[in-house]
Amino acid sequence: MKEITAEELANKLAANEDVNIIDVREDFEVEEGKIPQAKHIALGEVEARLSELDKDKHYYMVCRSGGRSGNACQFLTQKGFDVTNMVGGMIAWPGEVK
């Protein structure tokens, strides 16, 4: 599984790189703040919402600590998607949240 640190992903955003971020936390967690550019798809909804994702794009998966996003990465990789897990999750996120 491909991995990126929270700091590396924050640096990509700071450099205005075109990144696609999926936050797989639950609604109540996202209400506390998420990466502004992230799309919220709770882990339990990923399979049902596959049509919202494009296999020609790369996605960075985010959760609270990196475990659920890792599970999402494994699932999406099996479905043919190009994904990277943000290790440390939002606990390690150094950037802005909204």
N, CA, C and O of each residue as an XYZ file, in Angstrom:
392
protein
N       0.849     -1.181      0.000
C       0.000      0.000      0.000
C       0.895      1.244      0.000
O       1.857      1.341      0.762
N       0.552      2.181     -0.868
C       1.287      3.436     -0.916
C       0.881      4.296      0.276
O      -0.280      4.306      0.686
N       1.860      5.018      0.824
C       1.606      5.867      1.973
C       2.244      7.231      1.792
O       3.239      7.388      1.084
N       1.644      8.219      2.454
C       2.173      9.576      2.480
C       1.972     10.090      3.900
O       0.998      9.735      4.564
N       2.904     10.935      4.364
C       2.716     11.519      5.691
C       1.760     12.707      5.583
O       1.550     13.257      4.502
N       1.193     13.086      6.708
C       0.304     14.249      6.741
C       1.064     15.497      6.300
O       0.519     16.337      5.584
N       2.312     15.619      6.722
C       3.115     16.785      6.351
C       3.371     16.821      4.836
O       3.297     17.884      4.220
N       3.667     15.669      4.244
C       3.894     15.623      2.791
C       2.635     16.031      2.021
O       2.716     16.758      1.031
N       1.475     15.559      2.477
C       0.226     15.926      1.812
C      -0.066     17.418      2.005
O      -0.521     18.086      1.077
N       0.190     17.933      3.194
C       0.000     19.365      3.451
C       0.903     20.189      2.529
O       0.498     21.244      2.041
N       2.114     19.712      2.296
C       3.044     20.416      1.409
C       2.542     20.420     -0.029
O       2.709     21.410     -0.740
N       1.933     19.325     -0.462
C       1.354     19.276     -1.810
C       0.241     20.322     -1.948
O       0.158     21.012     -2.964
N      -0.600     20.435     -0.937
C      -1.675     21.433     -0.967
C      -1.096     22.845     -0.951
O      -1.576     23.724     -1.667
N      -0.067     23.062     -0.139
C       0.555     24.380     -0.048
C       1.181     24.789     -1.377
O       1.254     25.974     -1.702
N       1.635     23.787     -2.145
C       2.240     24.039     -3.455
C       1.183     24.103     -4.559
O       1.513     24.160     -5.744
N      -0.081     24.093     -4.160
C      -1.211     24.136     -5.098
C      -1.224     22.978     -6.094
O      -1.683     23.127     -7.227
N      -0.714     21.819     -5.660
C      -0.806     20.631     -6.507
C      -2.268     20.185     -6.561
O      -3.016     20.361     -5.600
N      -2.656     19.616     -7.679
C      -4.020     19.126     -7.854
C      -4.123     17.751     -7.194
O      -3.693     16.748     -7.764
N      -4.690     17.710     -6.000
C      -4.811     16.447     -5.273
C      -6.278     16.158     -4.974
O      -7.081     17.073     -4.792
N      -6.611     14.883     -4.928
C      -7.957     14.421     -4.613
C      -7.897     13.700     -3.275
O      -7.248     12.663     -3.143
N      -8.578     14.258     -2.293
C      -8.541     13.718     -0.939
C      -9.932     13.217     -0.569
O     -10.930     13.915     -0.750
N      -9.978     11.997     -0.048
C     -11.234     11.413      0.431
C     -11.095     11.179      1.933
O     -10.191     10.474      2.381
N     -11.996     11.775      2.700
C     -12.028     11.612      4.156
C     -13.073     10.547      4.472
O     -14.258     10.735      4.197
N     -12.632      9.425      5.050
C     -13.535      8.290      5.286
C     -14.049      8.225      6.730
O     -14.604      7.209      7.147
N     -13.865      9.303      7.486
C     -14.368      9.317      8.863
C     -15.890      9.440      8.881
O     -16.528      9.720      7.866
N     -16.444      9.223     10.063
C     -17.889      9.340     10.244
C     -18.299     10.815     10.265
O     -17.466     11.698     10.470
N     -19.587     11.067     10.051
C     -20.109     12.434      9.994
C     -19.709     13.265     11.212
O     -19.255     14.400     11.074
N     -19.880     12.693     12.407
C     -19.598     13.462     13.631
C     -18.123     13.840     13.729
O     -17.787     14.873     14.308
N     -17.239     13.013     13.168
C     -15.809     13.333     13.186
C     -15.494     14.469     12.218
O     -14.712     15.368     12.528
N     -16.107     14.415     11.053
C     -15.882     15.433     10.031
C     -16.406     16.793     10.500
O     -15.840     17.831     10.157
N     -17.478     16.786     11.277
C     -18.038     18.034     11.803
C     -17.032     18.777     12.672
O     -17.116     19.998     12.813
N     -16.079     18.051     13.257
C     -15.049     18.667     14.089
C     -13.978     19.343     13.246
O     -13.151     20.085     13.776
N     -13.984     19.097     11.942
C     -13.020     19.716     11.035
C     -12.416     18.704     10.085
O     -12.064     17.590     10.470
N     -12.305     19.118      8.834
C     -11.680     18.267      7.818
C     -10.773     19.121      6.951
O     -10.841     20.350      6.985
N      -9.935     18.470      6.185
C      -9.084     19.178      5.237
C     -10.026     19.859      4.247
O     -10.878     19.190      3.661
N      -9.896     21.173      4.046
C     -10.869     21.904      3.221
C     -11.112     21.302      1.832
O     -12.241     21.338      1.342
N     -10.093     20.760      1.200
C     -10.234     20.212     -0.157
C     -10.777     18.788     -0.175
O     -11.033     18.244     -1.250
N     -10.957     18.179      0.981
C     -11.359     16.771      1.041
C     -12.843     16.572      0.758
O     -13.690     17.385      1.127
N     -13.119     15.461      0.089
C     -14.500     15.014     -0.130
C     -14.796     13.994      0.969
O     -13.972     13.122      1.246
N     -15.961     14.099      1.589
C     -16.306     13.175      2.667
C     -17.126     12.013      2.124
O     -18.216     12.195      1.583
N     -16.573     10.811      2.283
C     -17.298      9.569      2.006
C     -16.966      8.630      3.163
O     -15.874      8.063      3.207
N     -17.891      8.464      4.091
C     -17.641      7.593      5.243
C     -17.263      6.189      4.767
O     -17.757      5.714      3.744
N     -16.385      5.540      5.520
C     -15.880      4.220      5.123
C     -17.008      3.256      4.765
O     -16.904      2.521      3.783
N     -18.074      3.251      5.543
C     -19.190      2.349      5.290
C     -19.957      2.651      4.008
O     -20.763      1.836      3.560
N     -19.711      3.820      3.415
C     -20.405      4.221      2.187
C     -19.541      4.094      0.934
O     -20.033      4.280     -0.178
N     -18.257      3.779      1.106
C     -17.330      3.777     -0.037
C     -17.811      2.860     -1.160
O     -17.847      3.271     -2.320
N     -18.176      1.641     -0.831
C     -18.589      0.696     -1.872
C     -19.817      1.206     -2.628
O     -19.869      1.115     -3.855
N     -20.793      1.736     -1.912
C     -22.026      2.214     -2.542
C     -21.792      3.479     -3.377
O     -22.593      3.799     -4.255
N     -20.695      4.197     -3.104
C     -20.443      5.466     -3.793
C     -19.263      5.394     -4.765
O     -18.696      6.424     -5.129
N     -18.896      4.191     -5.181
C     -17.779      4.030     -6.120
C     -17.974      4.838     -7.399
O     -17.001      5.287     -8.005
N     -19.220      5.025     -7.811
C     -19.493      5.745     -9.056
C     -19.059      7.216     -8.971
O     -18.934      7.881     -9.999
N     -18.830      7.723     -7.761
C     -18.382      9.106     -7.581
C     -16.873      9.249     -7.775
O     -16.351     10.363     -7.829
N     -16.175      8.116     -7.881
C     -14.721      8.133     -8.032
C     -14.337      7.784     -9.463
O     -15.049      7.055    -10.153
N     -13.201      8.317     -9.893
C     -12.710      8.143    -11.256
C     -11.426      7.318    -11.216
O     -10.457      7.706    -10.564
N     -11.419      6.189    -11.909
C     -10.237      5.323    -11.898
C      -9.030      5.974    -12.573
O      -7.912      5.478    -12.432
N      -9.230      7.059    -13.293
C      -8.124      7.766    -13.933
C      -7.497      8.810    -13.018
O      -6.540      9.480    -13.407
N      -8.024      8.954    -11.809
C      -7.488      9.920    -10.856
C      -6.824      9.196     -9.692
O      -7.130      8.040     -9.401
N      -5.911      9.901     -9.036
C      -5.256      9.379     -7.850
C      -5.938      9.989     -6.618
O      -6.251     11.180     -6.605
N      -6.165      9.176     -5.596
C      -6.833      9.633     -4.381
C      -5.956      9.409     -3.152
O      -5.287      8.385     -3.012
N      -5.987     10.405     -2.269
C      -5.351     10.292     -0.960
C      -6.463     10.032      0.047
O      -7.425     10.797      0.133
N      -6.328      8.957      0.804
C      -7.363      8.547      1.749
C      -6.961      8.977      3.156
O      -5.816      8.806      3.572
N      -7.944      9.548      3.888
C      -7.694     10.123      5.206
C      -8.752      9.637      6.199
O      -9.928      9.512      5.856
N      -8.320      9.365      7.436
C      -9.257      9.108      8.535
C      -8.668      9.735      9.790
O      -7.828     10.629      9.687
N      -9.077      9.298     10.955
C      -8.598      9.909     12.195
C      -7.128      9.570     12.468
O      -6.335     10.447     12.810
N      -6.771      8.272     12.311
C      -5.401      7.860     12.653
C      -4.683      7.080     11.554
O      -3.489      6.808     11.679
N      -5.379      6.717     10.489
C      -4.745      6.000      9.379
C      -5.216      4.569      9.194
O      -4.906      3.951      8.176
N      -5.954      4.029     10.148
C      -6.419      2.641     10.057
C      -7.560      2.445      9.084
O      -7.478      1.606      8.187
N      -8.631      3.218      9.256
C      -9.786      3.081      8.353
C      -9.430      3.490      6.931
O      -9.895      2.882      5.967
N      -8.607      4.519      6.804
C      -8.204      4.928      5.459
C      -7.346      3.843      4.813
O      -7.375      3.665      3.595
N      -6.587      3.124      5.626
C      -5.821      1.983      5.111
C      -6.750      0.894      4.598
O      -6.501      0.301      3.548
N      -7.825      0.629      5.341
C      -8.818     -0.351      4.889
C      -9.466      0.103      3.587
O      -9.684     -0.701      2.681
N      -9.773      1.400      3.496
C     -10.362      1.942      2.264
C      -9.386      1.788      1.104
O      -9.795      1.472     -0.014
N      -8.101      2.010      1.361
C      -7.088      1.847      0.312
C      -7.045      0.414     -0.194
O      -6.990      0.177     -1.401
N      -7.068     -0.535      0.721
C      -7.032     -1.944      0.315
C      -8.243     -2.276     -0.555
O      -8.105     -2.922     -1.594
N      -9.411     -1.842     -0.138
C     -10.639     -2.110     -0.889
C     -10.580     -1.458     -2.268
O     -10.858     -2.105     -3.277
N     -10.217     -0.177     -2.308
C     -10.208      0.551     -3.580
C      -9.131      0.030     -4.528
O      -9.328      0.010     -5.743
N      -8.002     -0.389     -3.979
C      -6.947     -0.974     -4.816
C      -7.469     -2.243     -5.494
O      -7.211     -2.467     -6.677
N      -8.198     -3.064     -4.754
C      -8.786     -4.283     -5.320
C      -9.778     -3.961     -6.427
O      -9.975     -4.767     -7.337
N     -10.405     -2.788     -6.357
C     -11.385     -2.370     -7.363
C     -10.730     -1.620     -8.518
O     -11.420     -1.147     -9.420
N      -9.399     -1.509     -8.495
C      -8.687     -0.907     -9.618
C      -8.400      0.579     -9.493
O      -8.056      1.222    -10.484
N      -8.536      1.143     -8.285
C      -8.274      2.568     -8.085
C      -6.830      2.783     -7.636
O      -6.216      1.901     -7.037
N      -6.300      3.968     -7.933
C      -4.952      4.381     -7.544
C      -5.084      5.234     -6.289
O      -5.556      6.368     -6.355
N      -4.667      4.690     -5.143
C      -4.874      5.368     -3.866
C      -3.613      5.340     -3.006
O      -2.757      4.466     -3.144
N      -3.532      6.316     -2.123
C      -2.437      6.413     -1.155
C      -3.042      6.716      0.205
O      -3.939      7.550      0.325
N      -2.542      6.030      1.231
C      -3.027      6.239      2.595
C      -2.208      7.333      3.279
O      -0.978      7.318      3.225
N      -2.899      8.288      3.927
C      -2.207      9.290      4.735
C      -1.989      8.705      6.124
O      -2.925      8.592      6.915
N      -0.741      8.333      6.413
C      -0.426      7.724      7.706
C      -0.540      8.768      8.813
O      -0.205      9.938      8.623
N      -1.012      8.327      9.952
C      -1.182      9.233     11.085
C      -2.518      9.939     11.107
O      -2.931     10.454     12.146
N      -3.199      9.971      9.976
C      -4.526     10.545      9.885
C      -4.601     11.994     10.342
O      -3.600     12.709     10.395
N      -5.819     12.400     10.670
C      -6.066     13.790     11.068
C      -5.376     14.131     12.390
O      -5.150     15.305     12.683
N      -5.043     13.126     13.182
C      -4.295     13.376     14.416
C      -2.959     14.045     14.076
O      -2.483     14.907     14.815
N      -2.362     13.638     12.952
C      -1.060     14.161     12.538
C      -1.161     15.362     11.593
O      -0.138     15.936     11.220
N      -2.370     15.745     11.207
C      -2.546     16.804     10.187
C      -2.042     18.154     10.701
O      -2.534     18.649     11.715
N      -1.058     18.759     10.008
C      -0.515     20.039     10.460
C      -1.203     21.255      9.816
O      -0.957     22.392     10.217
N      -2.044     21.015      8.841
C      -2.614     22.103      8.055
C      -3.954     22.578      8.558
O      -4.415     22.219      9.642
N      -4.559     23.399      7.724
C      -5.846     24.012      8.010
C      -6.968     22.965      7.982
O      -6.903     21.979      7.249
N      -7.980     23.206      8.788
C      -9.202     22.398      8.751
C     -10.395     23.352      8.680
O     -10.313     24.511      9.087
N     -11.506     22.831      8.152
C     -12.721     23.675      8.124
C     -13.894     22.873      8.636
O     -15.011     23.385      8.699
